[in-house]
């Protein structure tokens, strides 16, 4: 995979995608004229939160091939920058920021309400 630096916070991929940091905790993935925002938790590893159902900015869900390409491009972006990333679900306990979120997660995992 070829990754080309577009600036200090953006890269282009040979897949036609552009991945760019738009804030400390947010990235945008652009491909074929559509975009999707990806929240990121910049901890010891960059935890990229993937939605349960990924949709483009125009409301159309990503197809399976598009989703796989997004995962490959985002991972290659962080590798290009010399950083580690992990793609996680929004409810992953490693990125839960509040006590309420953590308690809800633990209860759900334990089968309680």
C-alpha positions in Angstrom: 0.0 0.0 0.0 1.3 3.4 -1.0 0.8 6.3 1.5 1.7 9.8 0.5 2.0 12.7 2.9 -0.2 15.6 1.9 0.6 17.7 4.9 1.4 17.4 8.6 -2.0 15.9 9.4 -3.2 14.2 6.1 -2.2 11.4 3.9 -3.4 10.0 0.5 -3.6 6.3 -0.2 -3.2 4.5 -3.5 -6.8 3.3 -2.9 -8.0 6.9 -3.6 -8.7 7.6 0.0 -7.5 10.5 2.1 -7.2 10.2 5.9 -6.8 13.5 7.8 -6.7 14.6 11.4 -9.3 17.3 12.0 -8.9 17.6 15.8 -7.0 15.9 18.5 -9.8 13.3 18.9 -11.3 13.1 15.4 -10.2 12.0 11.9 -12.0 12.1 8.6 -11.8 9.4 6.0 -12.6 10.6 2.4 -13.1 8.4 -0.6 -15.0 8.7 -3.9 -16.5 12.0 -2.9 -17.9 10.9 0.4 -16.6 11.2 4.0 -17.0 9.5 7.3 -15.8 10.9 10.7 -13.9 8.6 13.0 -13.6 9.5 16.7 -10.2 8.7 18.1 -9.0 8.4 21.7 -5.3 9.4 21.7 -4.1 7.3 24.7 -1.0 5.1 24.8 -2.4 3.7 21.5 -4.7 5.6 19.2 -8.0 3.9 19.7 -10.1 4.5 16.6 -13.8 4.1 17.5 -15.7 2.3 14.7 -19.5 2.7 14.7 -21.7 -0.4 14.9 -23.1 0.6 11.4 -20.8 2.8 9.4 -22.4 5.3 7.1 -21.1 7.9 4.7 -21.8 11.6 5.3 -24.6 11.2 2.7 -26.3 8.6 4.8 -25.4 5.6 2.7 -24.0 2.6 4.6 -20.5 1.5 3.8 -20.4 -1.8 1.8 -18.3 -4.6 3.0 -15.5 -3.9 0.6 -15.6 -0.2 1.5 -15.4 -1.0 5.2 -12.5 -3.3 4.7 -10.7 -0.6 2.7 -11.4 2.0 5.4 -9.8 -0.4 8.0 -6.8 -1.0 5.8 -6.3 2.7 5.0 -6.7 3.9 8.6 -4.3 1.3 9.9 -1.7 2.2 7.1 -2.0 5.9 8.0 -1.0 5.3 11.6 1.8 2.9 10.6 3.0 5.6 8.2 3.1 8.1 11.0 5.0 5.6 13.3 2.0 5.3 15.7 0.1 2.4 16.9 -3.7 2.2 16.5 -6.4 -0.2 17.4 -9.8 -0.3 15.8 -12.4 -0.6 18.6 -16.2 -0.5 19.2 -17.5 2.6 20.9 -18.2 0.7 24.1 -14.7 -0.7 24.5 -13.9 -0.4 28.2 -10.3 0.8 27.4 -11.8 4.1 26.2 -14.7 4.7 28.5 -14.2 8.1 30.0 -16.8 8.3 32.8 -17.6 6.1 35.7 -21.3 5.8 34.5 -20.1 4.5 31.2 -17.8 2.0 32.9 -20.5 0.8 35.4 -23.0 0.3 32.5 -20.5 -1.7 30.5 -19.6 -3.9 33.5 -23.2 -4.6 34.2 -24.0 -5.4 30.6 -21.0 -7.8 30.5 -22.2 -9.5 33.7 -25.7 -9.8 32.3 -27.2 -7.4 34.8 -29.2 -4.3 34.2 
